[in-house]
Amino acid sequence: MSTTTAIAIYFLIWWVTLFAVLPWGVRNQEESGEVTPGTDPGAPAIHRVWHKLGWTTLVATVIFGILYVAYTRGLIPYDLLMAISGPPRR
């Protein structure tokens, strides 16, 4: 696997993981009891973006590491990858 391919795969895993991590621990303004006038009561009370980005990076790195080890050691056969990602056979 080339470095460029590894970076691209990591970026995709990171981006998908971001959407999985975003809802973790979110409390909206209505739940916290502090609704700012002019905002939606369902808006997050505290954003904590840097916290979410840190968790995203950690989780994505673990996922990428597991997949990279499985790929480099041949635990996932190439034929299987081609069968599940290729066009359907008729």
C-alpha positions in Angstrom: 0.0 0.0 0.0 1.5 3.3 -1.0 1.7 6.3 1.4 -0.8 8.3 -0.6 -3.3 5.4 -0.5 -2.8 5.0 3.3 -3.4 8.8 3.8 -6.5 8.8 1.7 -7.9 5.7 3.5 -7.1 7.3 6.9 -8.8 10.6 5.8 -12.0 8.7 4.8 -12.0 6.7 8.0 -11.5 9.9 10.0 -14.3 11.7 8.2 -16.8 8.9 8.7 -15.7 8.6 12.4 -16.3 12.4 12.9 -20.0 11.9 12.1 -20.2 9.0 14.5 -18.5 11.0 17.3 -20.4 14.3 16.9 -23.4 13.3 18.9 -21.4 11.9 21.8 -22.3 13.8 25.0 -24.4 16.5 23.4 -26.8 18.4 25.7 -29.0 20.9 24.1 -29.9 24.3 25.5 -33.3 23.2 26.6 -31.9 20.3 28.6 -29.3 22.5 30.3 -31.9 25.2 31.1 -30.0 28.0 29.5 -31.8 28.9 26.2 -30.1 31.9 24.5 -32.7 34.3 23.0 -32.9 34.0 19.2 -31.5 30.5 19.0 -33.1 27.1 18.6 -33.7 25.3 22.0 -32.3 22.2 20.4 -28.9 23.8 19.7 -26.0 22.4 21.7 -25.4 24.2 25.0 -21.6 23.6 24.8 -20.0 22.9 21.5 -16.6 21.2 22.6 -15.4 21.0 19.0 -11.7 20.4 19.9 -12.8 17.6 22.3 -14.7 15.9 19.5 -11.9 16.3 17.0 -9.5 14.7 19.5 -11.8 11.7 20.0 -12.3 11.4 16.3 -8.6 11.3 15.7 -8.1 8.7 18.4 -10.9 6.4 17.3 -10.0 6.7 13.6 -6.4 5.9 14.3 -7.3 2.7 16.2 -9.7 1.7 13.4 -7.1 2.4 10.7 -4.4 0.6 12.7 -6.5 -2.5 13.0 -7.4 -2.5 9.3 -3.8 -1.8 8.3 -2.4 -4.7 10.3 -5.1 -7.0 8.9 -4.3 -5.9 5.4 -0.5 -6.2 5.7 -0.6 -9.6 7.3 -3.0 -10.9 4.7 -5.8 -11.6 7.2 -8.2 -10.2 4.7 -7.8 -12.0 1.3 -7.6 -9.7 -1.7 -10.1 -11.9 -3.6 -12.7 -11.3 -0.8 -12.2 -7.6 -1.1 -12.6 -7.7 -4.8 -15.8 -9.9 -4.4 -17.5 -7.5 -2.0 -16.5 -4.2 -3.7 -16.7 -5.2 -7.3 -19.7 -5.2 -9.6 -22.2 -8.0 -9.0 -21.6 -11.2 -11.0 -24.3 -12.4 -13.3 
